[in-house]
Amino acid sequence: MVTEALEIRMARLEGAYEQVSERLGGLGREIVALRSDLTSEMAMLRSELTSEIGSVRSEIGGLRSDVNAEIGGLRSDVNAEIGGFRSDVNAEIGGFRSDVNAGIGGLRSELKTDHGSVRSEIAELRSDLRSDGRDLRRAMSTQFYWLLTLVLGSILIPILRDLAVVR
C-alpha cells in the first residue's frame, strides 16, 4: 500500500514535470517570436528615423541657403547705404575744406597788414576750427552709428524672429 501511494505520487510528479516542460517550451517559442517581432520593429523604426533625419537635414540646408541669400542681400544693402553715407560725408568734408581754405586765405591777407593782432586771431580761429571739426566728427560719428543701428536693427530683428519661429 505504501508502494502504491508512492507510485501514485511519482506519477503525479511526472505529470507535473511534463506540464512544466510543455509550458516552458511554449514560453521559449513565445520569446523567440517576440524577439523576431522586436527586431523587425527596430529595423522599421531605424529606417523611419533615417528618412526623417534626411528630410530634416534637407530642410536645414534649404534654410541655410535662404539665410545666406538674405544675408547677402542685406550686406549689399548695407554697403550701398554706407557708400551713400560716405559720399555725403565726403561732400560735407569738401564743403568744410573749402570753407576752411577761404578762411585761411582771408587770414593770410590780414596777416600781411597786421601781424600782431592777426596772430592772436589765427590762434583763436584754429582752436575754433579744431573744436568745430571735432564737434562735426562727433556729430557725424553719432549719426553714422544711429543710422547703422537703425538699418541693422530693421534687418536683423525679422531674421532673428524667423529663426526663433523655426526652432
Secondary structure, 3 states (H helix, E strand, C coil): CHHHHHHHHHHHHHHHHHHHHHHHHHHHHHHHHHHHHHHHHHHHHHHHHHHHHHHHHHHHHHHHHHHHHHHHHHHHHHHHHHHHHHHHHHHHHHHHHHHHHHHHHHHHHHHHHCHHHHHHHHHHHHHHHHHHHHHHHHHHHHHHHHHHHHHHHHHHHHHHHHHHHHC
